[in-house]
Amino acid sequence: MAQQHLDPTDPTAGTATGDALAGYLRARATEFLRALRLHRETGGTAGGGEESVDAARALRRSARRISASLHTYRPLLDAAWAESMRPELAWVSGTLALEHAYEARLERLLQALHRLSGATALPGRPAAAAGPAGPAGGPPATAADRASLTVGAAKAGALLDRQLTLARTRAHSTALQALGSSRFHAVADKVAVLASEVPLVPAAPATELHPLAAAAQERLTDAVAALPLLTAGHPYNAQALVHGLSPDPSPHPQDGPWHQVRLLMRLHRYAREVLHGDTPVDARLLTAGQALNRHRDASEAAAAAAQAARTPRITPATAYALGVLHADQRHEVEASRFAFQRAWLKETVEAV
Amino acid sequence: MAQQHLDPTDPTAGTATGDALAGYLRARATEFLRALRLHRETGGTAGGGEESVDAARALRRSARRISASLHTYRPLLDAAWAESMRPELAWVSGTLALEHAYEARLERLLQALHRLSGATALPGRPAAAAGPAGPAGGPPATAADRASLTVGAAKAGALLDRQLTLARTRAHSTALQALGSSRFHAVADKVAVLASEVPLVPAAPATELHPLAAAAQERLTDAVAALPLLTAGHPYNAQALVHGLSPDPSPHPQDGPWHQVRLLMRLHRYAREVLHGDTPVDARLLTAGQALNRHRDASEAAAAAAQAARTPRITPATAYALGVLHADQRHEVEASRFAFQRAWLKETVEAV
């Protein structure tokens, strides 16, 4: 059985049925409602308080998990309900994620500019490690932070600051509007119902979850098998920067399969949560997932640097700094693939 | 004995004395004179024929080897003669090397621009491999080659082409002037004497060469031990691009120790040649040396891209492309250090 291959030592393996799914969905729905109440109480003002940020994160977190479960365990759930619910939950988590994403992207790019200038870490911030960005650790760099930069790096930083802060502010307004919309109220109403009553199909309570969880894992495994892992495992393969100066301004198409694996890994992780509850996630799976998060972040940061370089009337020094920054983030993309390859192979070898 | 550690299976180890050194120097001096005659016959015109290029390479090759032997085996040679000879030989090989260096640098940068544009290799040229640049394979890219590039990449390529072709032409004139100078004639006269009569000290014919060769190896080993090899062996350590946007426009000081090891490795190799003649160089030593050549080439190419970006009145698109190119070459620097670390450790482990 595929699931036993995944975790042969788990004493609960092989016992979960639709009842476990219902319990999981009720718990996530309750979390969603609690986070929503907290978010309303803390106001959700721009650049908001820490509580408001935490509440938004908890909302996204539960929305993602409900949505993932509707996908993985679809045969056990009322089909019409599940199909109408998923895009709405994706809209909620996607809309709420944008503000944080712009903030983290700016943080990542300013940290990189400092690193590339040979400067020490920004005051009061963690050292510019190659690892994934932690939770946003403060406001973006001030003008004083940039005193140690060259004119080009400072101007590039100021440009990115303007553009990404504007994008973040807009994302914040969009999120607030979304949370006040009738569309969102309809979602919240449905989640409130879900917190007490999960629309299972009649056969669901006796249906085992494991084959469906195993199928989710198989989709992940298949997608990983299609990745160019051999190349990725070869350090300094220089693949991520191919097309770095391509005339095509769209995001790198080579990143797509990796982003897809990132999503499938998340689905796999949430599918396991339904079976194993709060059991800590396998450390190697966690490392692989973090590598893919970093891949996504670096890919989007590189695109933001390239985008900023197309701003009219910038100076050559600014453009040069943005070019260096773009290439630096594309190498972060390549480094993340290498890290994923190492983590993934380690897992496979040790699981046999 | 250190030499035995170096090559315990060599049947000739422990037998070479000053006579071997004299034979080696006479042979190199003869090569020098032959190459000089060939160079004069083939004219040495600008961008010259293949024979002229070969002759110049042979001149540099023998000058470097004579100079290295004067250094490593100094105690066996007339001190005043050796000390007056070395800087003159360094001047000859340095002056002759520049033209080729500019040509290879341009070739490397244009190849990189094509790679970064997602284009295939330049017509009639080897694929843009990450390995060391081969012998220059043709004229610089034409305008037609650049049709597949973005405006920025094409303009960056044209700018580098102008600047490095101008530098190469100047280097060629300088080399021709040097070869016609009285200073060079004095060097050639001394080499002509060396071809028949090597100024050994009286004790030299009975003096063993191995301790001096071992000392050259030890200088290499010590210099390698001082390199940050632990970091270099960690893929994607992002060290080579630190200071990539630093206000200091001088070449990266972090490259210095690696350049120094490259020179010491060459001295070590030539010291071995005196002992072992035409025995093929150890494959791992060769790999390590090639990695350091690539390190030097990428370091200088990165500096040329940064230098070009300071040209007045370039467009932002050109500057952006040069920034990407600079970062790409700095990552080549990092990749070369990684390759050197691997080759070097392999050698050490297997030599024990």
Contacts between the chains, C-beta under 8 A, distances in Angstrom:
chain1	res1	chain2	res2	distance
A	113	B	245	6.9
A	115	B	238	7.3
A	115	B	242	6.3
A	116	B	241	6.1
A	116	B	242	7.0
A	116	B	243	7.6
A	116	B	244	4.6
A	116	B	245	4.3
A	116	B	246	7.9
A	117	B	243	7.4
A	117	B	245	4.8
A	117	B	246	5.7
A	117	B	247	7.6
A	118	B	242	5.5
A	118	B	243	3.9
A	118	B	245	8.0
A	118	B	246	4.4
A	130	B	236	7.0
A	130	B	238	6.2
A	149	B	245	7.1
A	149	B	247	7.8
A	150	B	245	5.6
A	150	B	246	7.1
A	150	B	247	4.7
A	152	B	245	6.7
A	153	B	245	4.4
A	235	B	235	3.5
A	235	B	236	6.7
A	235	B	335	7.4
A	235	B	338	6.0
A	236	B	130	7.0
A	236	B	235	6.8
A	236	B	236	7.7
A	236	B	331	7.0
A	236	B	334	7.1
A	236	B	335	3.5
A	236	B	338	6.2
A	237	B	130	8.0
A	238	B	115	7.4
A	238	B	130	6.0
A	238	B	328	7.7
A	238	B	331	7.4
A	238	B	335	7.6
A	241	B	116	6.1
A	241	B	324	7.5
A	241	B	328	6.0
A	241	B	331	7.8
A	242	B	115	6.3
A	242	B	116	7.0
A	242	B	118	5.5
A	243	B	116	7.6
A	243	B	117	7.4
A	243	B	118	4.0
A	244	B	116	4.6
A	244	B	324	5.3
A	244	B	328	7.3
A	245	B	113	6.8
A	245	B	116	4.3
A	245	B	117	4.7
A	245	B	118	8.0
A	245	B	149	7.1
A	245	B	150	5.6
A	245	B	152	6.7
A	245	B	153	4.4
A	245	B	321	5.6
A	245	B	324	5.8
A	246	B	116	7.9
A	246	B	117	5.6
A	246	B	118	4.4
A	246	B	150	7.0
A	247	B	117	7.5
A	247	B	149	7.7
A	247	B	150	4.7
A	309	B	316	6.9
A	309	B	320	4.7
A	314	B	316	5.2
A	315	B	316	7.0
A	316	B	309	6.9
A	316	B	314	5.2
A	316	B	315	7.0
A	316	B	316	5.5
A	316	B	318	7.1
A	316	B	319	3.6
A	317	B	319	7.0
A	318	B	316	7.2
A	319	B	316	3.6
A	319	B	317	7.1
A	319	B	319	4.1
A	319	B	320	4.1
A	319	B	323	6.9
A	320	B	309	4.7
A	320	B	319	4.1
A	320	B	320	6.7
A	320	B	322	6.0
A	320	B	323	4.1
A	320	B	326	7.8
A	321	B	245	5.6
A	321	B	323	6.4
A	322	B	320	6.0
A	322	B	323	6.6
A	323	B	319	6.9
A	323	B	320	4.1
A	323	B	321	6.5
A	323	B	322	6.6
A	323	B	323	2.4
A	323	B	324	4.2
A	323	B	325	7.7
A	323	B	326	7.5
A	323	B	327	7.1
A	324	B	241	7.5
A	324	B	244	5.3
A	324	B	245	5.8
A	324	B	323	4.2
A	324	B	324	7.3
A	324	B	326	6.0
A	324	B	327	4.6
A	325	B	323	7.7
A	326	B	320	7.8
A	326	B	323	7.5
A	326	B	324	6.0
A	326	B	327	7.8
A	327	B	323	7.1
A	327	B	324	4.6
A	327	B	326	7.9
A	327	B	327	3.3
A	327	B	328	5.7
A	327	B	331	7.5
A	328	B	238	7.8
A	328	B	241	6.0
A	328	B	244	7.3
A	328	B	327	5.7
A	331	B	236	7.0
A	331	B	238	7.4
A	331	B	241	7.8
A	331	B	327	7.5
A	331	B	331	5.6
A	334	B	236	7.1
A	335	B	235	7.4
A	335	B	236	3.5
A	335	B	238	7.7
A	338	B	235	6.0
A	338	B	236	6.2
